[in-house]
Amino acid sequence: MAAAVEAHWSEPVEGLVVTRYGHGASCKQIEVIEAAHPIPDEVGLMASRRILDKVSALTVDDLVLVLISGGGSALLTLPAGNITLADKQAINRALLKCGGNIAELNTVRKHLSAIKGGRLAIAAAPAKVVALAISDVPGDDLSVIASGPTVPDKSTRSEALAVLTKYGIQVPAAVARYLNDTASETPKDGDSRLANVTNIVVATPQRSLEAAARVARHAGIAPLILGNAIEGQARDVGIVHAGIARQCSEWGQPLETPCVLISGGETTVTVRGNGRGGRNTEFLLSLGISVNGRDGIWALAADTDGIDGSEDNAGAILTPDTLSRAQAVGIDVKARLAANDAYSVFAPLGDLVVTGPTLTNVNDFRAVLVTKRS
């Protein structure tokens, strides 16, 4: 996004971007810093502090262009009050394992931050702020994308506390004190300090699904977009997709074969095991177990940024013989699913999808191809 701005901006421009390690782009005028994701680190903390400093003490004659995409909640980390980086890291680890949806996770993150939840835009006031966002969240809610650094927040500190209670997350003392203080409340709609802010979504998951549907039609395969905002446990979503695929295969409903079921959104994984694997590989393994090697069903599931959770792959592919090939090399697929270890199923089979950083992020992409059975 920063490189695109430089390519199209005719006037002098300066700025600072923080992105994930290995995901930086070459820029001439805009500084790019790489930091840790999904668990924030000291580099991200320092970059966030510098970003906040850059937009402070501006005037009405200044323009702040804010480029936002998924991942910003971890990368733009600046703990509020007396909360430490270690406190934020502990909370982030617990949130990522609890199985909560992205709106719940970011409700907590916003209320522990000095920069998210509209606070970046408030720091820039009275300058004009224009934010361009690539959506990676179900429903394209601007207040959830990267925890909405330029957007008034609809959630409350009471809701943040409720999320922590709901998932039984052990809260550091400094976090508990801050959330019980009115200072932790985020700016709301109607705040005069946000009057000079414009937020624009420039890319969405729905557009990616529509593009995939066009490719399918061009290949003579009927597409069905199931939804761009599908949430829930990854393994449960896999079972549902498997059921629809079987219905197409056996009954030609809701589509005759060949057809492809396309979906997006952000599933979750409640981590109970010690295995490797993001939500897309877990979805795919669950789907594979459900279709049980049925002839004519293939699938792809991947994160559009090229990283499935914290692994080195974007996702994986499923073929009709995935389960039989796994069995042949001694892999118990049901045991691996129970251990949240889908990565170690697809890796030895050579079925991981490894793209490297794609430098964009419109959430997860899933395609289930159903062909005529032989």
Beta strands, then each sheet from edge to edge (+ up, - down):
strand 1: 15-20
strand 2: 30-35
strand 3: 63-68
strand 4: 128-134
strand 5: 197-203
strand 6: 222-230
strand 7: 259-265
strand 8: 297-303
strand 9: 315-318
strand 10: 352-353
strand 11: 364-370
sheet 1: 1+ 2+
sheet 2: 3+ 4+ 5+
sheet 3: 6+ 7+ 11- 8+ 9- 10+
end
